Amino acid sequence: MGLDIAGYVMDIEAEFQIDIPSNINLKTVGALYDFIMAELLKQGEPIRDKVWDKLVLITKKHTKYPVNRNSNFCEDLGLN
């Protein structure tokens, strides 16, 4: 995991209070969103409002490119 993506993952984990395993293979922002939602449900927490909006804001903090569900972290956002 490169430094760019490591900082991004740390920000996501802190914001949503979840752990993202280092061996998980999430290639798109949409896949990460689905993972976050599943983790929140497993923890018994209610689904938080505006999870997508928070995820997009954090992602934009780490990249200068437009973000959508299909954005690939390496190819589209330059995170590696």
N, CA, C and O of each residue as an XYZ file, in Angstrom:
320
protein
N       0.855     -1.178      0.000
C       0.000      0.000      0.000
C       0.894      1.233      0.000
O       1.771      1.374      0.853
N       0.670      2.117     -0.954
C       1.463      3.328     -1.050
C       1.074      4.345      0.009
O       0.061      4.189      0.691
N       1.884      5.386      0.142
C       1.616      6.415      1.139
C       0.312      7.143      0.872
O      -0.417      7.458      1.812
N       0.000      7.419     -0.398
C      -1.241      8.124     -0.724
C      -2.455      7.349     -0.242
O      -3.325      7.893      0.439
N      -2.503      6.087     -0.600
C      -3.667      5.276     -0.244
C      -3.690      4.989      1.254
O      -4.767      4.861      1.836
N      -2.529      4.886      1.884
C      -2.479      4.625      3.334
C      -3.127      5.776      4.105
O      -3.918      5.539      5.018
N      -2.802      7.004      3.751
C      -3.414      8.161      4.400
C      -4.910      8.226      4.154
O      -5.684      8.577      5.045
N      -5.306      7.886      2.944
C      -6.725      7.859      2.578
C      -7.470      6.832      3.432
O      -8.524      7.131      3.993
N      -6.919      5.630      3.525
C      -7.547      4.564      4.316
C      -7.643      4.982      5.785
O      -8.662      4.736      6.431
N      -6.612      5.599      6.307
C      -6.641      6.055      7.699
C      -7.752      7.082      7.922
O      -8.440      7.041      8.942
N      -7.926      7.992      6.979
C      -8.998      8.983      7.094
C     -10.377      8.324      7.053
O     -11.276      8.709      7.800
N     -10.539      7.330      6.178
C     -11.821      6.616      6.075
C     -12.101      5.865      7.377
O     -13.208      5.928      7.913
N     -11.096      5.158      7.877
C     -11.274      4.397      9.119
C     -11.635      5.316     10.283
O     -12.494      4.978     11.097
N     -10.998      6.452     10.364
C     -11.273      7.390     11.454
C     -12.678      7.984     11.332
O     -13.396      8.080     12.328
N     -13.065      8.372     10.152
C     -14.376      8.998      9.950
C     -15.520      8.042     10.265
O     -16.490      8.420     10.923
N     -15.403      6.810      9.796
C     -16.506      5.861      9.934
C     -16.305      4.869     11.086
O     -17.156      4.013     11.325
N     -15.182      4.987     11.796
C     -14.881      4.132     12.945
C     -14.972      2.652     12.575
O     -15.631      1.859     13.248
N     -14.288      2.309     11.482
C     -14.223      0.928     11.006
C     -12.765      0.575     10.750
O     -11.903      1.451     10.691
N     -12.503     -0.710     10.599
C     -11.178     -1.184     10.205
C     -11.279     -1.754      8.800
O     -12.176     -2.543      8.505
N     -10.363     -1.356      7.941
C     -10.304     -1.884      6.585
C      -9.084     -2.801      6.523
O      -7.952     -2.330      6.630
N      -9.306     -4.108      6.351
C      -8.174     -5.037      6.307
C      -7.230     -4.705      5.155
O      -7.666     -4.301      4.077
N      -5.943     -4.879      5.395
C      -4.953     -4.551      4.365
C      -5.025     -5.497      3.176
O      -4.545     -5.161      2.093
N      -5.611     -6.665      3.357
C      -5.682     -7.627      2.254
C      -6.973     -7.527      1.438
O      -7.176     -8.314      0.513
N      -7.836     -6.583      1.763
C      -9.083     -6.440      1.013
C      -8.794     -5.764     -0.331
O      -7.943     -4.879     -0.416
N      -9.495     -6.178     -1.358
C      -9.244     -5.668     -2.705
C     -10.442     -4.845     -3.176
O     -11.327     -5.361     -3.859
N     -10.462     -3.588     -2.814
C     -11.522     -2.672     -3.241
C     -10.938     -1.768     -4.316
O     -10.012     -0.999     -4.055
N     -11.477     -1.861     -5.513
C     -10.890     -1.116     -6.628
C     -11.590      0.200     -6.938
O     -11.005      1.081     -7.568
N     -12.833      0.338     -6.502
C     -13.585      1.543     -6.850
C     -14.151      2.210     -5.596
O     -14.250      1.599     -4.532
N     -14.512      3.459     -5.755
C     -15.134      4.200     -4.658
C     -16.463      3.546     -4.290
O     -16.813      3.475     -3.112
N     -17.196      3.075     -5.277
C     -18.469      2.399     -5.011
C     -18.287      1.136     -4.194
O     -19.077      0.862     -3.291
N     -17.252      0.361     -4.501
C     -16.976     -0.858     -3.733
C     -16.612     -0.505     -2.295
O     -17.010     -1.206     -1.365
N     -15.864      0.571     -2.107
C     -15.526      1.018     -0.757
C     -16.779      1.463     -0.013
O     -16.947      1.151      1.166
N     -17.653      2.186     -0.690
C     -18.911      2.614     -0.077
C     -19.716      1.395      0.387
O     -20.216      1.369      1.511
N     -19.837      0.395     -0.477
C     -20.574     -0.816     -0.117
C     -19.939     -1.503      1.093
O     -20.648     -1.991      1.974
N     -18.610     -1.539      1.136
C     -17.896     -2.127      2.266
C     -18.197     -1.351      3.547
O     -18.488     -1.950      4.583
N     -18.129     -0.028      3.480
C     -18.399      0.807      4.656
C     -19.811      0.545      5.173
O     -20.013      0.374      6.375
N     -20.781      0.515      4.270
C     -22.167      0.294      4.677
C     -22.330     -1.076      5.329
O     -23.026     -1.202      6.337
N     -21.698     -2.099      4.764
C     -21.780     -3.448      5.336
C     -21.151     -3.489      6.729
O     -21.683     -4.129      7.636
N     -20.014     -2.804      6.896
C     -19.351     -2.773      8.202
C     -20.218     -2.062      9.242
O     -20.317     -2.511     10.384
N     -20.835     -0.969      8.851
C     -21.697     -0.242      9.786
C     -22.885     -1.098     10.200
O     -23.295     -1.072     11.360
N     -23.436     -1.854      9.262
C     -24.560     -2.733      9.590
C     -24.124     -3.878     10.493
O     -24.860     -4.258     11.404
N     -22.924     -4.439     10.254
C     -22.414     -5.526     11.092
C     -22.200     -5.075     12.532
O     -22.360     -5.858     13.469
N     -21.843     -3.826     12.698
C     -21.601     -3.284     14.032
C     -22.906     -2.948     14.754
O     -22.909     -2.533     15.913
N     -24.011     -3.138     14.038
C     -25.301     -2.847     14.641
C     -25.620     -1.375     14.678
O     -26.597     -0.954     15.298
N     -24.796     -0.596     14.016
C     -25.032      0.840     13.993
C     -26.076      1.163     12.930
O     -26.125      0.512     11.887
N     -26.893      2.146     13.189
C     -27.809      2.560     12.136
C     -27.018      3.112     10.961
O     -25.928      3.659     11.127
N     -27.575      2.962      9.793
C     -26.899      3.515      8.623
C     -26.861      5.026      8.778
O     -27.891      5.677      8.951
N     -25.679      5.558      8.713
C     -25.514      6.992      8.922
C     -25.961      7.774      7.699
O     -25.742      7.371      6.557
N     -26.587      8.893      7.973
C     -26.963      9.790      6.882
C     -25.721     10.322      6.208
O     -24.705     10.586      6.850
N     -25.818     10.469      4.947
C     -24.790     11.125      4.140
C     -23.445     10.408      4.152
O     -22.402     11.055      4.056
N     -23.451      9.084      4.269
C     -22.200      8.328      4.201
C     -21.508      8.591      2.873
O     -20.297      8.806      2.829
N     -22.284      8.574      1.783
C     -21.702      8.815      0.459
C     -21.062     10.197      0.403
O     -19.943     10.345     -0.089
N     -21.767     11.209      0.907
C     -21.238     12.578      0.876
C     -19.925     12.689      1.653
O     -18.990     13.348      1.200
N     -19.856     12.052      2.811
C     -18.626     12.072      3.600
C     -17.495     11.355      2.866
O     -16.352     11.811      2.864
N     -17.833     10.227      2.244
C     -16.830      9.467      1.499
C     -16.276     10.287      0.336
O     -15.069     10.292      0.098
N     -17.146     10.971     -0.380
C     -16.702     11.800     -1.504
C     -15.809     12.939     -1.013
O     -14.787     13.233     -1.634
N     -16.180     13.577      0.086
C     -15.350     14.672      0.622
C     -13.956     14.187      1.009
O     -12.962     14.850      0.716
N     -13.885     13.035      1.664
C     -12.582     12.493      2.040
C     -11.777     12.137      0.793
O     -10.575     12.392      0.725
N     -12.451     11.547     -0.187
C     -11.766     11.160     -1.428
C     -11.229     12.386     -2.149
O     -10.104     12.370     -2.649
N     -12.021     13.444     -2.207
C     -11.583     14.672     -2.874
C     -10.409     15.322     -2.142
O      -9.605     16.023     -2.757
N     -10.311     15.097     -0.851
C      -9.174     15.616     -0.078
C      -7.859     14.980     -0.544
O      -6.793     15.586     -0.437
N      -7.951     13.758     -1.058
C      -6.761     12.999     -1.431
C      -6.489     12.963     -2.932
O      -5.461     12.433     -3.354
N      -7.388     13.513     -3.744
C      -7.179     13.497     -5.191
C      -7.787     14.740     -5.822
O      -8.699     15.350     -5.265
N      -7.280     15.103     -6.970
C      -7.792     16.285     -7.667
C      -8.805     15.920     -8.743
O      -9.326     16.800     -9.428
N      -9.088     14.634     -8.896
C      -9.960     14.169     -9.973
C     -11.413     14.039     -9.520
O     -11.679     13.876     -8.329
N     -12.361     14.110    -10.471
C     -13.781     13.921    -10.133
C     -14.023     12.522     -9.571
O     -13.345     11.564     -9.942
N     -14.993     12.421     -8.677
C     -15.266     11.159     -7.984
C     -16.695     10.709     -8.276
O     -17.636     11.499     -8.202
N     -16.839      9.425     -8.608
C     -18.150      8.803     -8.696
C     -18.028      7.346     -8.263
O     -16.931      6.888     -7.944
N     -19.131      6.619     -8.249
C     -19.120      5.222     -7.763
C     -18.159      4.343     -8.549
O     -17.583      3.405     -7.997
N     -17.983      4.638     -9.829
C     -17.145      3.798    -10.674
C     -15.692      4.236    -10.713
O     -14.883      3.613    -11.401
N     -15.343      5.289     -9.993
C     -13.962      5.771     -9.994
C     -13.027      4.704     -9.442
O     -13.195      4.236     -8.316
N     -12.044      4.328    -10.247
C     -11.031      3.356     -9.847
C      -9.928      4.114     -9.108
O      -9.442      5.139     -9.585
N      -9.541      3.602     -7.943
C      -8.568      4.317     -7.116
C      -7.244      4.578     -7.840
O      -6.703      5.681     -7.754
N      -6.723      3.589     -8.544
C      -5.425      3.755     -9.232
C      -5.589      4.439    -10.579
O      -4.932      5.442    -10.857
N      -6.462      3.899    -11.410
C      -6.571      4.374    -12.798
C      -7.210      5.760    -12.914
O      -6.752      6.585    -13.704
N      -8.252      6.019    -12.143
C      -8.995      7.277    -12.283
C      -8.582      8.354    -11.278
O      -8.626      9.545    -11.587
N      -8.184      7.936    -10.085
C      -7.923      8.899     -9.027
C      -6.454      9.070     -8.688
O      -6.091      9.966     -7.925
N      -5.617      8.228     -9.242
C      -4.177      8.352     -9.018
C      -3.722      8.006     -7.615
O      -2.636      8.403     -7.192
N      -4.552      7.262     -6.889
C      -4.164      6.833     -5.536
C      -3.520      5.466     -5.619
O      -4.110      4.529     -6.155
N      -2.320      5.348     -5.095
C      -1.679      4.035     -5.080
C      -0.688      3.945     -3.942
O      -0.045      2.910     -3.765
